[in-house]
Structures are given as C-alpha cells and as structure tokens.
Amino acid sequence: MRPTRSAVPLAAVAAAVALLVSGCGGGDDGDGKSDKIDGAEDVGKKSPSAAQSSPGEKDATGDFRTSDIKLPDDVKLVFDWDQPSDPDKAAALDGAADYMRAMDHGTVKQDPKDPVLAKHVVPLQTAQKAAVKKVKADVKSGYTVTGTERFSHERIGDVVDGRLIEVSFCMNQKDAFSKEIKTGKVLRTEESEGDYLRLSLVMQKPDEAGQIWRARSFVFKGEGKKTCTG
C-alpha cells in the first residue's frame, strides 16, 4: 500500500465507514433527523471573496484562516479558499477546516480519543467514525504525519433544516507523507492520482451562539486530480 499522509488513505477509511454505517442502520443520534441533504450531489456555489477579517470577526462568523489547534512546525494545512460573506457559511467552512486540522492533531498525539478531535465532531456520526478509524490506523502503524496538505475548490451548500450545511472540497496530499515515530524516517513517495481527493462534510450548527460548527457526515467523493488542479 502506498504510504502518503498515513498508513491508511482517507479513501479507504471512508469506504470502511460507509460499510459500517450501512450495516448498522445509519448511526442515528436519536434526534430524528437524517444526514442526507436533498440535492447534495451539486449543492451550493463557490463562495464569493470577502475582505480580510477584522479583529473579532472570527468570533462572529468563523474564519478558516485562523485556528487555535496547534500542530508541529513540520505539519502545514493550507486552505486556498475564499472567505464567505454569509455568517453561517463562513462558520461552517471554518468548522470544516478545523475538522481536518483536528484529524491531524489526533494522529500527532497518537490518540483516537484526542479531546481536540472530539470537540470538532458530532458524536456517533460518520465524521467521528472516519476520524477515529484514521487515527487508530496511524497509531497501529506507528506513523505520524509530516509535510503540507492543500485544500481548494470549495463548494458550500445552503442551510438545510436550519442547521446543516454541506461543504465539499479538494485535498492535495502530494507534499504530505507518513513519518515513522520510532525512527523519524519520512516515507516519501512520487506524486500520483491518489494524492488528489474530493471530500464532502456535512457541518452541523451549534445549539448555542458562540459555539463551533462540528462535522457530522464524512463522504469520500473520489480521486480528483482532473477537478482539483484546474
């Protein structure tokens, strides 16, 4: 298996989680609402650019360009996204960025129960299952992550049921690699189609103002070099 950012690619994790969910009836959290968003295959349009954030704007709307999640200096996540002007869309996009950071944080800490990761997911839903499965695989293999991951080509849907927004995006892992924890050896590989992924998250609005949007559903849309490099 080709080692990139960890022992198990996100694509494999997403496929395994999809099978798990389909086998157990969907993992309903008991609130009677479904993860499915009508029209989710082509939901939303790319957000318009907004002016640079002013102090305090992150607290009001969310800003994916800043985060309190601390990662090692050799781990970089670069978000080539436009900042939405709509507050809910901005907060959902901010939450999606922090979910990806938190997944790496769990791997760096070698802890599937990492409190930082737990903070950014809805319990018992596929986003949590995917992240935990990913971190567990990294821990089992003795791998952490190093290098740069780039995120681009974001699409943001409209608010559904007053609390759900789908955020889809491309993930470029050509400069991200696994690193053996015991030896510090970086497992470098040549660029391939599998380095370019198209992912989708359903983000859930918090019940109280001032809290973060959390990842609810995680879907792997496929390899996306053609759609992610144009």
C-alpha positions as CSV (number, residue, x, y, z in Angstrom):
1,M,0.0,0.0,0.0
2,R,1.3,3.4,-1.0
3,P,2.2,5.4,2.2
4,T,1.1,9.1,1.9
5,R,-0.1,11.0,4.9
6,S,-0.6,7.9,7.0
7,A,-0.8,4.1,6.8
8,V,-4.4,4.1,5.6
9,P,-5.6,6.6,3.0
10,L,-8.7,8.7,3.7
11,A,-10.4,7.0,0.8
12,A,-10.0,3.6,2.4
13,V,-11.3,4.9,5.7
14,A,-14.3,6.5,4.1
15,A,-15.2,3.3,2.3
16,A,-14.9,1.3,5.5
17,V,-17.0,3.7,7.5
18,A,-19.7,3.7,4.7
19,L,-19.9,-0.1,5.0
20,L,-20.1,0.1,8.8
21,V,-22.9,2.7,8.7
22,S,-24.9,0.8,6.1
23,G,-24.7,-2.3,8.2
24,C,-25.9,-0.7,11.4
25,G,-28.8,1.4,10.1
26,G,-27.1,4.7,9.7
27,G,-26.0,5.6,13.3
28,D,-28.9,7.9,14.1
29,D,-28.2,10.1,17.1
30,G,-31.8,9.9,18.2
31,D,-32.9,13.4,17.1
32,G,-35.0,12.1,14.2
33,K,-33.1,14.0,11.5
34,S,-31.2,12.4,8.6
35,D,-27.6,13.2,7.4
36,K,-28.9,13.3,3.9
37,I,-29.3,16.7,2.3
38,D,-31.6,17.0,-0.7
39,G,-29.7,17.9,-3.8
40,A,-26.3,17.3,-2.1
41,E,-24.7,16.0,-5.2
42,D,-24.4,19.5,-6.5
43,V,-25.2,21.7,-3.6
44,G,-24.3,25.4,-3.4
45,K,-21.9,27.5,-5.4
46,K,-18.4,28.7,-4.7
47,S,-18.4,31.4,-2.1
48,P,-17.6,35.0,-3.1
49,S,-14.4,36.5,-1.8
50,A,-14.7,38.7,1.2
51,A,-12.5,41.4,2.7
52,Q,-9.7,40.3,5.1
53,S,-11.0,39.7,8.6
54,S,-11.0,42.4,11.2
55,P,-10.3,41.7,14.8
56,G,-13.1,39.8,16.4
57,E,-14.7,38.7,13.1
58,K,-13.8,35.0,13.7
59,D,-15.9,35.0,16.9
60,A,-18.8,36.4,14.9
61,T,-18.7,34.4,11.6
62,G,-15.9,31.9,11.6
63,D,-12.6,32.3,9.7
64,F,-10.9,29.2,8.3
65,R,-7.6,31.1,8.0
66,T,-7.1,31.1,11.8
67,S,-7.3,28.3,14.4
68,D,-6.4,27.5,18.0
69,I,-5.4,23.9,17.0
70,K,-1.7,23.6,17.4
71,L,0.3,21.3,15.1
72,P,4.0,20.7,14.8
73,D,6.0,23.1,12.7
74,D,6.5,20.3,10.0
75,V,2.8,19.8,9.6
76,K,1.0,22.5,7.5
77,L,-2.5,22.7,6.2
78,V,-3.0,25.4,3.5
79,F,-6.6,26.4,2.7
80,D,-6.8,28.1,-0.7
81,W,-10.4,29.0,-0.1
82,D,-12.5,32.2,-0.4
83,Q,-14.0,33.6,2.8
84,P,-17.8,33.6,2.6
85,S,-19.7,36.7,3.4
86,D,-22.7,34.8,4.8
87,P,-22.1,34.2,8.5
88,D,-23.4,30.6,8.6
89,K,-21.5,29.6,5.6
90,A,-18.3,31.2,7.0
91,A,-18.7,29.4,10.3
92,A,-19.4,26.0,8.5
93,L,-16.3,26.4,6.4
94,D,-14.3,27.3,9.5
95,G,-15.6,24.2,11.2
96,A,-14.6,22.1,8.2
97,A,-11.1,23.4,8.2
98,D,-10.7,22.7,11.9
99,Y,-12.1,19.2,11.4
100,M,-9.2,18.5,9.0
101,R,-6.7,20.1,11.4
102,A,-8.2,18.1,14.3
103,M,-7.8,14.8,12.5
104,D,-4.1,15.5,12.0
105,H,-3.9,16.6,15.7
106,G,-5.2,13.2,16.7
107,T,-2.6,11.4,14.7
108,V,0.2,13.7,16.0
109,K,-0.9,12.9,19.6
110,Q,-1.4,9.2,18.7
111,D,-4.8,9.4,20.5
112,P,-8.1,8.3,18.9
113,K,-9.8,9.9,21.9
114,D,-8.0,13.1,21.5
115,P,-10.1,15.9,23.2
116,V,-9.3,18.3,20.3
117,L,-10.7,15.9,17.8
118,A,-13.7,15.1,19.9
119,K,-14.5,18.8,20.2
120,H,-14.9,19.1,16.4
121,V,-17.2,16.1,15.6
122,V,-20.8,15.2,16.3
123,P,-20.8,12.0,18.4
124,L,-21.7,8.7,16.8
125,Q,-21.8,10.1,13.3
126,T,-19.7,9.2,10.3
127,A,-17.3,12.2,10.6
128,Q,-16.3,11.0,14.1
129,K,-16.1,7.4,12.9
130,A,-13.9,8.2,10.0
131,A,-11.5,10.4,12.0
132,V,-11.2,7.8,14.9
133,K,-10.7,5.0,12.4
134,K,-8.0,7.0,10.7
135,V,-6.1,7.9,13.9
136,K,-6.4,4.3,15.1
137,A,-4.8,3.1,11.9
138,D,-1.9,5.6,12.3
139,V,-1.4,4.5,15.9
140,K,-1.3,0.9,14.9
141,S,1.2,1.5,12.2
142,G,3.4,3.8,14.3
143,Y,3.1,6.6,11.9
144,T,2.6,10.3,12.3
145,V,2.2,12.9,9.5
146,T,4.6,15.5,8.1
147,G,4.5,17.9,5.2
148,T,1.9,20.1,3.6
149,E,-1.7,19.4,2.7
150,R,-3.5,21.9,0.4
151,F,-7.3,22.4,0.3
152,S,-9.0,24.1,-2.7
153,H,-12.1,24.2,-4.9
154,E,-14.6,24.5,-2.1
155,R,-18.3,24.4,-2.6
156,I,-20.7,25.4,0.1
157,G,-24.4,24.5,0.2
158,D,-27.3,26.4,1.6
159,V,-28.5,25.8,5.2
160,V,-30.9,22.8,5.4
161,D,-33.3,22.3,8.3
162,G,-31.9,25.5,9.8
163,R,-28.7,23.7,11.0
164,L,-26.9,21.7,8.3
165,I,-24.6,22.8,5.5
166,E,-22.6,20.6,3.1
167,V,-19.0,21.7,2.4
168,S,-17.1,19.9,-0.3
169,F,-13.5,20.5,-1.3
170,C,-10.4,19.1,-2.9
171,M,-7.5,17.8,-0.8
172,N,-3.9,17.7,-2.3
173,Q,-1.6,15.4,-0.4
174,K,1.4,15.3,-2.9
175,D,3.6,17.0,-0.4
176,A,2.3,15.2,2.7
177,F,3.9,12.0,3.9
178,S,4.0,9.4,6.7
179,K,6.8,9.6,9.3
180,E,7.8,6.7,11.4
181,I,7.6,7.8,15.0
182,K,10.3,5.5,16.3
183,T,12.9,6.3,13.7
184,G,11.8,9.7,12.4
185,K,12.1,8.4,8.8
186,V,9.9,10.2,6.3
187,L,8.3,7.8,3.8
188,R,8.5,9.9,0.7
189,T,6.6,8.9,-2.4
190,E,6.2,10.1,-6.0
191,E,3.2,12.1,-6.9
192,S,0.2,10.1,-8.1
193,E,-3.5,10.4,-8.9
194,G,-4.3,9.2,-5.4
195,D,-2.8,12.4,-3.9
196,Y,-5.8,14.4,-5.1
197,L,-9.1,13.7,-3.2
198,R,-12.6,15.1,-3.4
199,L,-14.2,15.1,0.1
200,S,-17.5,16.3,1.5
201,L,-18.5,17.1,5.0
202,V,-22.0,17.9,6.4
203,M,-21.4,20.5,9.1
204,Q,-23.9,20.9,12.0
205,K,-24.7,24.3,13.5
206,P,-24.3,24.6,17.3
207,D,-27.3,24.8,19.6
208,E,-25.9,27.9,21.3
209,A,-24.4,31.1,19.9
210,G,-20.6,31.3,20.1
211,Q,-20.0,27.6,19.8
212,I,-18.4,25.9,16.8
213,W,-19.9,24.1,13.9
214,R,-19.0,20.4,14.1
215,A,-18.5,17.8,11.4
216,R,-21.4,15.4,11.2
217,S,-21.0,13.4,8.0
218,F,-17.8,12.5,6.1
219,V,-18.0,11.3,2.4
220,F,-15.2,10.4,0.1
221,K,-16.2,11.6,-3.4
222,G,-13.3,10.0,-5.2
223,E,-9.9,10.8,-6.6
224,G,-10.0,14.3,-8.1
225,K,-6.8,15.3,-10.0
226,K,-8.8,16.5,-13.0
227,T,-11.2,18.5,-10.9
228,C,-8.8,19.6,-8.3
229,T,-6.0,21.0,-10.4
230,G,-7.9,23.1,-12.9
